[in-house]
Amino acid sequence: MKAKGKFGKLALLAVATSLLSLSTLATAESDAALGIRASAATVPTNIPGIHTYAEPPKGFNPVTATDEELATYGFPPRPDKQAEPGHYAMWERAMKAAKIRWNGELKPLPGREHAPVPAGSSPLPEAVQSETSAPQRISTVNASGVMLTNKQTKWSNKASFDDISTIMTVPTAELPFDISSCTASDYKEFSFVGIDSMVSAMGDSLGEFIPGVQGGVYADVPCGGGGPPFYYAEFGWQYPLSRGFAVNPGDVFTAEVVVSGGSSATAYLEDLTTQTFSSYSMSTPGVIGQNADWIVFRPCCTGSNNDPFPLANTASIFFNGGWADEGGSAGKQLYPGSQASSTYILTMTDDGGDQNIETVNQGSSGYEGRHALFFNTDACAFVPGCTP
């Protein structure tokens, strides 16, 4: 029998608030640039509420542009070259590769992207959680990855998560090896970074639903003669999500989400392999900045029980260069390798919570340990055999 539940039952209020910070100050863009970023996206798209940015002038070079110019044309903020040389090097590489701005028609992704968490999916008893300084572990039916958390219950320019990014590989998505029959029309997978994206999926620490924003890659594998797999950049606030330009398995992809004052957010998406990029602004009333997420996900819903779609078999997915800012220019910079008790490591299970189907390997030290994550497809998502 499949269990249902809300993330509110995980007792996040018992979690300590300290977060790993390996640099004392974040290098988020100035308030002036943030204001420009929020207001400069004036070009409407075919989806109400989503806008993009004007084309920069001929010869525009984001590497040498001012912070205000970057915000005006929807490029991600420039990291501090001295304080964050690794982050700056990846940003510079992405900016040099951003040659083809995509302004095609967006497509709403069907269905809801969120699904419930099994009841009782708490990593440790509540009393033990409050005493440990290590990351907490959670089993969910729809997500694997790392989630940094704080105790925010409303947006704060000084304490909320406001910027998150990563570089990832676009996975090769397949059906489970040796599959004999389809259990759904499609097998799906999302790889993304987000702010409050897992809060909106599961309910916040008070057991309530709040919106979240995300950006990344979407893979869909039709089953039963529906054609070959397809891959797209994806982004969105709350749901439904939107599908952008096509990407290819094996491509190097970067995604960054920037929240401006809690009321609007920008999703920057770029395929470094094809040199294609796009940037979108969304109104985000209600965003709190309570968590920052690096996630592999399967969306809801299929069947009469509203189960998530089955997970596409990707074998493995690699995230690198993971960064998140908390509290703007006067705050902290954090990483997916955080070992604080306010960090959660999520393991995705099958619908019944019986098998782990997507796991994440998190490091803790050195550059790769702090910034990189390695995901594995396991058990019945790899070779069929999930229990109902």
N, C-alpha and C positions, 0 to 999 in steps of 0.2 A: 504494500500500500504506500503510495507516494505521500510524503509529508510536505506541508506548506508552512511558511513562516515569514516573518519580517525581520529585517536587519535590526530593528529596534529591540528585538529580544536578545541581541548579542551583548547588551549592557555596555555600550561604548562609554557610558558615563563613568564606569569604573576604571577606565584606561588612563594612565598617566599622560600628561600633555607634552612632555619633553620630546623634541624631534631632533634627529641627528643633523647637525650643521657643521660642515667642514670649511665653511667660510663665514666670517662674522657678519658680513653685509651682503645682501643680494644686490645684483646690478640691474634691477628692473629699470625700464625707461622712466624718464621724468614725468611728473604730473602733467606738464604741458604737452608732451608727446602722447601720453595716454588720452588726454582730451581730444587731440587731433585724431587719433586712431578711432575713437568712438564716433566722431562726427563726420569724418572724411568719406566714409563708405556711403555714397549717395547714388550709386548706379543700381537700379532695381534689377532683380533677377526674375525668372518666371515663377518663383515661389514667393508668395506674400511673406513679408517680414524678414527676408534674407536679401542683403545688399552686397555688392562688391565694390571695388575701388576703381578709380579712373586710371587709364593707361598713363604710365610715366612718360615724360618727354623723350624724344629720340636721343640716344646716347646716355641715358640715365644709368648710373652705376651704383647699385645698392651698397657695395663695399665702401665707397667713398662718400656716400650721401650722408647728410645730417640725420640726427635722430628724428627730427620733425619731418623730414622728407620720407624717411622709411615709413613712419606712421601714416603719412598722407597717401601713400600708394599701397598700403597694406602689407608691407614686408615685415618680418619679425624683428623684434628689438635686437640691437647690437650688444653682444656680451662685452664685458670689459677685457681687453686684450691682455692686460698685465695680471689682473686678479684671476682670470679664468682662461688661460691660454688654450686648454683643450676644447672648451666650449666655443671659444672664438674661432678656432681653426675649423670646426665643423660648420659653424654658421657661415664663415667666409667661403668655404667650399660650396655650400648650398647656394649662396648668393651669386657666386660665379657661374653656377650651373643653371640659374633661373633665366632661361632664354625665351620660353614660349608661354605666354600668359593664356590660359584656357578660359574662354568666356561662353562655353556651350550651354545647352539647356540642362538644368538640373532635373533629376528624377527622384520623386519620393520613394523611399524604400518601403515595401508593403509591410503591414503588420506592426506590432509593437516590438521594440528591441529589448524590453525588460521582462524578466520572469522572476517568480518568487524564490526565496531561499528556503531550504528545508528547515522545519521547526527543530530547534535544539542544535543548530549548527554552530554552537559556540566552541571556540578552540580549546578553552580551559575553563574549569569552574571559576565563577566570578571571584572568589576569595583568592585563588591562585593568580588570576590575571592581575590583580592589583599589586602583587608582590614581585612579579617578574619584571626584568628590564629588557627582555628579549622580544622580538616581534611576535605577535599573536598569529595563530593559524586558524583559518576558517575554511570549511567546505561549503560550496554553493553549487547549485545546479546549472549555473550559466556563466561563471567567470573564473578565470585564473589570472594571477598577477600579483602586483604589489600596490597597496593603498596606504598612503600617508594620511593621518587624521589629526584634527585638532578639536577643540571644544566650542568652536564658533556656533552660535545659534542665529546670528544675523551677520550681514556683510560688514567687514571692517577693513579699511584701507591699510591699517597697521598690523593686522593679524591674519587675514584670510589668504588662502592660496590664490594667486592671481596669474601665474604663468607656468606652463608645463610643456616639455618638448621631449622628443626622442628621434633617433634614426632607427629604422627597422628594415628588415628584408620582407619583400612581398612573398608570402609562402606559395609553394606549389600545393594546391588543394585537390584532394581526391576523395573518392568514397573509401570507406574502410577496406583494407586489403581482404580479399577472399569473401567479399559480400555476396550473398546468394539472393537476397530479396530486399527491396526498398522498404524502409519504415516511414518515409515521408517523401514528398515530391522533390525536396531540395535538402542538401546538407550544407550548412552555412558556418561562416567564421568571420569575426571582426578582430582586427588588431588596432588598438587605439590608445591615445593619451586623453585624459579628461580631467576636468575640475567638477567635483560633485557628481560625476557620471555614475559612480557606484552608489552614492547616496540616493540618487533618483531611482536606481534600480531596486534598492533594497529597503529604503526608508532610513531617515537619519537617526541620530542617537536618541531622539525623543519619540521614535516610532512613527514619524510623519513623512509624507512625500514632499520632496523639494526638487526643483529642476536642476539639471546638470548639462554641461556642454562637452563635446568630444570631437576629435578629428583623427582619421587614420585610414585604414584599408579594409575593404569588404570583399570576401570571396564567397562564391555560390557555386555549388556543384549539383546540377540537375541529376535526378536519378530516374531510371526507367525510360531512357531514350529521349530525354529532354534537351540534349545537346551538350557541347563541351562546357567546362567550367568558365566562369567569367569573373573579372576582377576590376574593382573601381576604387578610386578615392572616395571617402565618405566623411560626413561631418553632420553636426546637428545640435540643437538645444532641445532638451526634453525629448519628445518624439512626435511625428515620425522623423527619422533621419533622412538626409538627402544624399543622392549618389552623384558624383561629379565625373571627372575624366577617367578614362580607362587606364589601367596599369597592367603590368605583365609579371608573371611569377619570376622571381629572381631579381627584380628591380630593387634598387636602393631608394627608400622613401623616407621623407622627413615630415613630421607633423608637429605643429605648435599651437597651443590654445592660450590666448591672452584675454583676461577679464578686466574690463575697465570700469572701476567704481561699482562693481556689482550689477550694473544696469545693462551692460552690453559686453559682447565677447567677439573676438576675431579667431577664426580657424584658418591657419596657413598650411597649405598642403602642397608638397612638391615631390615629383619623381625625378631624382637626380640622374637616373639612367637615361630617361627620354628628354630631360631638361624642361619638363612641363610643370607649371605651377598655377595655383589659383588662391585667392584669399577672400573670405566672406565674413561679414559682420551680421550679428544677430542681436536683437533685444533680449535681455536675459533677466527680467524682473524675478526676484526671489532667489537668485544664486547666493549662496552663503560663503563659498570657499572653504567648506569644511573638510574636503579631502582632495588629494591629488593622486591620479591613478594611471598605472601602466598595465594594460589589460588585454587578454585574449578572451573572446566572448562568443556565445551563441545566442541568437535572439529568440524571442517568443512571437508567435505561438503556433502550434500545429496540433490537430486532433481535438477531440471533444473534451479532453482534460486540460487543455491549454498548456501542454508541455512545450518546452523550448524545442526549436528545430534541432535535429541531430547535428552533432559537430562534424564539420568537414575534417578529414584526416590530413593534417599538414606536416606530419612527422616531427618537424621542429621549426621554431620561429626564433629569430634573434633580434633583440632590442639593444641598442647601444647609445651612448651619449645622453642618458636620461638625466634631466634637470627639472627642478620645480622651485619657484620663488614663493615665499610666504611673507606678506607684509610690505610689498613694494620696495622702494629704494632704501628704506631704513630697516628692512627686515632680514630674513635669512634665506640662504639657498640650501636646498635639500636634494637628496638623491634616492633612487630606488634601492640602493644598498643600505638604507637606514636600519639600524639595529635597535631602535627605540621601541618601547612597549606600545607606543601610539602608531606603530607600523603594523599593517596586517598583510599576511601572505595568504592569498586565496588559491584554493585548489578546486577545480571544476569536477563535479561528479556526474554520473548518469542520472536519469530522472528519479530513480528510487533512492539515490544516495548510497548505492551499493559498491560502485567502482569509481576510482579516480580516472577521469578521461583526459584531463589536461592539467599538467603540473608545471610549476615554474621553479627554476633554480636561481637563487639569489645569493650574490656574494656579499662581502662586508669590508674588504680592505683592498688597497691598490686602486688604480684607475678603473679597471674592468670590474672589480668587485663593487665599487661604489655606483658605477654608471650603467652596467650591463645586466640584462636578464636573458635567460635561455629557457624557452618553453618546449615541452614535449607532449605530443599526443600519445595517450596510453590506452591500455585495456580495450574495451569494446569499441571505442572510436577509432582505434588502430586496426584491430581485427574483431569482427562482429562477435557478439555474445552478451550484450547488455541485458540485464534483467528488467522486466517491466516495472 
